[in-house]
Amino acid sequence: MTWLGHATAVADFGPARVVFDPLFRSRARQAGRVDAVLITHSHVDHLNRWSLKAIDRDTHLFVPKGSAHVVADLKFRQVTEVCPGDAVEVNGLTINAVETRHDQGRWRKGDSPCVLGYVVEGAGTAVHHAGDVDFSDHAVFNDIGKHHDIDVTLLPIGGMMPLRWYQSRRHLLDRGVHIDPDCAIDIFERLGAKAMVPIHWGTLNFRFGSPHAPRHRLEQLVTERGMGGVAILSHGQQLGITDLGPRR
């Protein structure tokens, strides 16, 4: 597992590789040759046309249902629209689209019918990417954990605004849009995964607060609770996923 910044990560299963939500052309190139590109939702920092142009068009591109038109002119060999519950085989991998909780719009709220996460299974390993998550009902992650033996989960711990901005809005209509590290730890435990890699922090920041605040809060939680299994990576850093210990 390699985190490339924001929500972008590469999972290398040996025979096949996938990249999630590529952002920035240089980092899309850094992902190298992949068998599939997995897009979680239509927001421009996740379904980013400019970044996708840096990826080999012979790659299988997965997008949420209702958003294929956004990438139609990019001429990828195969574009597959998915919604939670769908499962597709790609070069020995099973790509499962799963539930998440987030606004599914692109330029305005609710203008796309689908938002999702993924569980990718192959070579005896399962990797979960939650996409973006808001502060609404997280019971869906209990179900994901019951149906999949997850080795590594990629969970967002912040956004482009300070944590307090999202926390103050958790009971409003947008439900905060993005969760904080406390919620990410709760989801990690709901999933029962062996390891968690925090994403969606320290890459894009509007400078109203420290871009490292989500990491510092997560480190505090890990220390206070004596938790294992949380792997905080730097941009480009890798985590081996073959010897992570028991599931939580």
N, C-alpha and C positions, 0 to 999 in steps of 0.2 A: 504494500500500500504506500503510495506516494502522494503527499498533499502538496499541491502547486499554488495554493492561495485561494481565498474566498471559498466557494463551494467546489472548486475544481480538484479532482483527485483521480489517480490512476490505480486500478486494481489489477494486478498481474497474477493470473492463475496458473502460469506456466505455459500451457498450450494456447491460451487466449488471454487477451487484455481488453479492458474497457476503460473509458474515461467518462467521468460525470461532469456535467455542466461546465464545459471549457469557457474560460474568460481570459481575455487578452491573447493576441495572436502568438506572442513569444512563448507563452505557457502552453498554448495548444500545440505548438511545434515541439515543446519540451516533452509532451506526453508521448511522442514517438508514434510508431505504428500501432494502431489499436483495431480490434475487430468490431467494436461497437461504441457509439457515442450515445450516452443516456442523458436526456434532458428531463428535469423534474417538473418545470413549469415555465410559463411564458414570459415572466418578468425579464427585462432586457439584460440583467446581470446573470441570468441563467440560460436563457435562450438568446444567445448573442451571435447575431449573423456575422459580424466582423470577425469574431474569433473562429467561427466554424469555417470560414474561408481558408484558414490555415491548415485544415485537416484534409487528408486524402479523400477524394470524392468516392473512392471505391469502398469506403467504410459504411457499415449499416448504421443509420441514424434513427434513434427512437425519440419521439416527441409526444407530449400529451395530446390526447384526442382533441381535435379542433384547432390544432396549430400547425398542421402540415403546410398550409398555404404560406406561412411565414418563411419557410425554407425551400419552397418549391423551385425557385429559380436558381438555387445553389447547385442543383444537378447531382445530388448524392445518388449513388447506385441504387440504394433502397432506403425508403423512408417509411417507418412503421409508426402509426398512431396507437397509443395504448392508454388504458385506464386501469385503475386498481382492479385486480382479479385476473388480468391478462398474464400469460406466460408464453415466452417465445424462446426457442432454441437457437443459439448462435455458436457455431464452432465448438461444441461440447459444453457450452455454458447454458444454464437456464436463467433467463432474465425475467424476474417476476415484478410486475408493477404492483405496488402496495399503497395503502392509504397513508396520507399525512394530513396535516391541518394548516392551511394557509390560503390566502386569497389567490384566486386563479387568473386574475386579469393580466393584461400586458400593458396597455396604456391607461386603462381605467379599471376599477374594481369589477370583477365578475364578467369580463368580456370574453372569456374562454371557458369551455365547459368542464375542464379537467385539470387537476393538480395531483401530483403523486410523489412517492418515493420508490426506491427499488431495493429488492433483495436479489443479488446475483450469486448463483450457486455453481460451483464447478471444482473438480479436483479435490473433492472432500472438504471444501471451504465455502462459507457463506458470508457475503459482505452486504451490509445494509447502508443505504444512503437515504437520509430523511428528506432531502431537499430543504426547503424552508419550513419553519414551524411557528405557529402563533400560540397564544396563551389559551386557546379553547380546549375542548375535551380531548384528553390524551389517551383515552381508553383504547383507541385503535392500536396503540403500540403494544398493549397487552396481547391482543389477538395476533399481531405479527410475531411476537416472541413465542407464542404457543405453536405457531405453524412452521416456524423456521428456527433451526439451531444456528444462531448467528455468532460468527467469530469476531467480527469487527463491525461496529456501527459508527457511521460518520454523522455527527449531530451538530447543528448550528448552536453557537453560544452568544451571538451578538448580531450587529448589523452596522449600518453606516451612521447611526445616531447613538448617543450615550445610552447605557443600559437603563438609566432611570427614566429616559423618555419612553421606552417600550414598557417598562414596569408600570408607569403611571397610566398607561392606556389599556391595561389588560382587561378591564371591565367595560371598555367602550366598544363601539361597533367593529373596529378593526382588530380588536383583541390583541393590541400591542404589535401586531405584524410579525415581530421576531421575538423568540424566547431569550431568557438569560441563562447563565450557567447552572443556576439552581434547578430550573426546569429541565435542562439537558441531563443533569444527573438523575432526576426522577425518571425520565424516559429511558435512559441507559439501564436503570434497574427494572423498569417494566419490560424491556426487551429481553433481559437475561443474557445479554451478550458477554463474551469473554473480555472484549476490549472496546474502548471508546476513543475515537480521534475527534477532537473538537475542530469544527470548520466555521466558515462565515464570520471571521474576526480578523482584525489586524491587516486587512488588505485594502478595503475601501472605507474611508472614514471622512466625515464632514468637519472634523476638527473642533467639534463642540465638547469633546472630552478625549481622554487618552484612548488611542486605538488598542492599547494593551490591557485596558480595564477588564474585558471579559476573561482574558487569560489569568490575570491576577486573582479575580474572584474564584475561578475554577480551581486554581492552585490552593487557595484558602480552604475551599470545601474539601478537596482531596486530603489535605493535612488534618483538618478538624475531624473528619470521619474515618481517617486511617484507611482510605480506599485504595485498592489496587486496580489495575486494568485501564487507567486513564493515561493515554499517550499523547502528550502535547508536542506536536511537531512544528518545526520551522518550515518555511517555504522550501520545497524541494527535498525535504527529509523523508526517509523511508521507514516503514515499520514492517518487520517480518510477521507473517500471519500464520505460520505453521506450528508455533509452539507458544500458545498464549495462556495455557492453563485451563481450568474448568470454567464452564459457563456460570454466570451469577445466579 
